[in-house]
Amino acid sequence: MTTAVRRSLVAVASASLIFTGSAFAAAAEPTPHGKEMYAATHWLAGQLATAADVAAFDKANPTKPGGLVENTLPGKGGATDWDVTIDALLAFQSTGTEAAAIGKIAAALPAGVKGFIGPDKDHVAAIAKEIIAAKSTGRKPEDFGGVDLPAALGALMVKGEEGSNVDGKYGKTSTNADQALAIIGLAKVGSVPRRALAYLTSQQCPNGGYRLGGDVEDDKQPACAADGEADAATSALVLQALHEAYQPDELAKPVEYLGKARDASSGGFKDAKDLNAVVTGLAGQALWVTGNVVLAEPAADWVASMQVTKDAAKLSGDAGAIALNKTAFDDGVTNAQDGKIAANSRAEWRAWTARAVLAMTTTGLGHTAPELVLPAEQTETTTSSPTDTTTSTPTTTTTTTSTDTSTSGSPNLADTGFSAPTGLFAGLGLLVSGAALVLLTRRRLSR
């Protein structure tokens, strides 16, 4: 409802509309993929390192004490993988799940900031993710773990002469995906330099997608030379960045590119080789956030088809985890150990799951969705939708959106779960009531 229309109603009717809107917002419903979303994040939260895990790591790695931090996710070598840990935090927030795990990770993050961003490299993505994590958990990015993160990022900006090919780029060897993350982070602290946006948009390919870039020779090849250079994952992150920085006129072309780049038969998205749950997670989230439901729904469906369920008997101990693709799922089944994903593959599955589950929510990176509420029977990971133990062939179902309650100034509005038909009748009833009040008032005045 526009301000002009709202002001035209009598005060009583306006108050009724505001009250009614609040009531409907409180009755928001979870997405039909809510149980799969819950299963994925619940599994991921269960992977956080415990005190016993930390003690075991320190004993096995006497030269690397403190390498594994409690309430973080272990990487391939057993030490904390800060990158995936932040991805998990953002996944919990954007899906409205695992509040306890969010608190635990938030408390652990500051201690690892300096080690993660590094003192001598263009760790643009690391700094950007730390900014997003700090801001989204109510911390000050300007003093997070003893680091002024926005200042650290600003110091990496390349400032060339007017017309320079790389002017506005963060980091000399960073990628356009890194640049997109930097803009998402800076949008959250309210300061996205125009030159940073200008550099990012200069990387668009003729077909509307964005290339990964990051080559040392970027200054000699300032723009995408051919459509074949466009990359779906990079394009998805750029789409979110442009949305977060409120650049509505820049959204149509990357959306069009993603619509053409997806696998039409499954709805999933590919990397250079095959359908990929990580790419699909990023693309699905960006499409949900920008309101492109027709493209986002099949992406969520395909990711759900890559999820371990109770029917995958050899992996039933890890129900909820999401495989990178069919090949990875089948490998997981083949190499399973005691009904679970093999120990040497668990770090990969954590990374895949944290990023793939994003396809199931409309809430953008760094925003917190309302708490996901499911019927009790759907919160058991063993009741997830079935997945074939040998074929895991992608299937297509339908899904609706979750809720983004962010106040970042992004062009999308929060999905309150408000029923359109119910709202229409309620609105008409209120308008009639308002009109009746106006007529009654006029009659009384005429007397």
Number of C-alpha atoms within 10 A of each C-alpha: 5 6 7 8 9 14 10 10 16 15 13 13 21 18 12 16 18 11 11 15 16 13 12 15 15 12 12 18 20 21 22 16 23 24 24 30 29 26 29 29 26 21 19 27 25 14 16 22 19 16 13 10 17 22 16 12 21 17 12 12 15 10 9 12 15 15 19 27 26 20 26 27 29 26 21 13 12 18 21 24 21 25 17 22 25 24 23 27 29 26 31 30 26 28 30 25 26 20 13 11 22 21 13 15 23 21 12 18 21 17 13 17 19 14 9 17 23 12 10 6 12 20 20 27 24 21 28 26 25 27 28 25 27 24 20 21 19 9 15 17 26 17 13 21 18 12 17 15 26 20 12 17 22 16 13 18 19 18 15 12 9 7 7 13 18 26 18 22 25 29 22 19 18 22 22 26 25 28 28 28 26 27 26 28 33 25 22 21 17 11 12 16 13 10 16 21 19 14 21 25 16 14 21 25 23 17 18 20 30 32 26 22 23 16 13 11 11 16 13 10 14 15 21 20 14 12 16 12 17 26 23 26 26 24 29 27 25 30 31 26 28 22 24 26 23 17 14 15 9 15 18 12 18 23 22 13 22 26 19 13 17 20 16 12 10 17 26 31 27 20 14 8 6 14 21 24 34 28 27 32 30 27 33 34 32 31 28 27 29 24 16 15 17 14 21 31 25 26 33 33 23 26 32 32 25 27 32 34 28 21 17 21 17 20 26 22 21 25 26 31 31 32 28 25 25 21 15 17 25 17 16 22 22 15 17 19 14 11 15 18 25 18 11 12 16 19 20 15 19 28 23 23 30 26 23 33 33 32 32 30 32 29 31 31 28 25 25 22 22 20 16 19 17 15 8 7 10 16 17 15 24 19 17 24 17 16 20 19 21 14 11 19 14 20 16 16 14 14 20 19 24 29 28 23 18 16 11 15 13 19 15 21 15 17 16 20 18 17 13 9 9 11 14 11 11 15 17 12 12 18 18 13 16 19 15 12 16 16 12 12 11 11 10 9 8 7 5
